[in-house]
Amino acid sequence: MAFDQSAGTTDAAFDASPDVLTATAQGHLRTIIERLERLEEDKQTVMTDMKEVFAEAKGEGYDVKVLRKVIRIRKQDKAKRLEEEAILDLYLSALGEV
């Protein structure tokens, strides 16, 4: 084993240090970062497309805020949504709002 005079350690100890990545780990890290960057680009493209569709819907007279709510509701599990609506109705009626 060679001795690293600047760090005062052997090469094996230097390679095993948690502060240093092996060539394989560096390559894997680079791959992960590049994939995430591509996904971020794709996300921006999708967000731009969604913005255009919402603008189109607004131009046709649809309420964008309500469209967003419809999308959020449709994502929910039906049973969970019905339970939340029942609780909401209960709370509102208890407050005299219904």
Secondary structure as the mmCIF struct_conf table of DSSP 4:
data_model
#
loop_
_struct_conf.conf_type_id
_struct_conf.id
_struct_conf.beg_label_comp_id
_struct_conf.beg_label_asym_id
_struct_conf.beg_label_seq_id
_struct_conf.end_label_comp_id
_struct_conf.end_label_asym_id
_struct_conf.end_label_seq_id
STRN STRN1 PHE A 3 ASP A 4
TURN_TY1_P TURN_TY1_P1 GLN A 5 GLY A 8
STRN STRN2 THR A 9 THR A 10
HELX_RH_AL_P HELX_RH_AL_P1 ASP A 11 ALA A 16
TURN_TY1_P TURN_TY1_P2 PRO A 18 ASP A 19
BEND BEND1 VAL A 20 VAL A 20
HELX_RH_AL_P HELX_RH_AL_P2 ALA A 23 GLY A 59
TURN_TY1_P TURN_TY1_P3 GLU A 60 GLY A 61
HELX_RH_AL_P HELX_RH_AL_P3 VAL A 64 LYS A 75
BEND BEND2 GLN A 76 GLN A 76
HELX_RH_AL_P HELX_RH_AL_P4 LYS A 78 ALA A 94
TURN_TY1_P TURN_TY1_P4 LEU A 95 GLY A 96
#
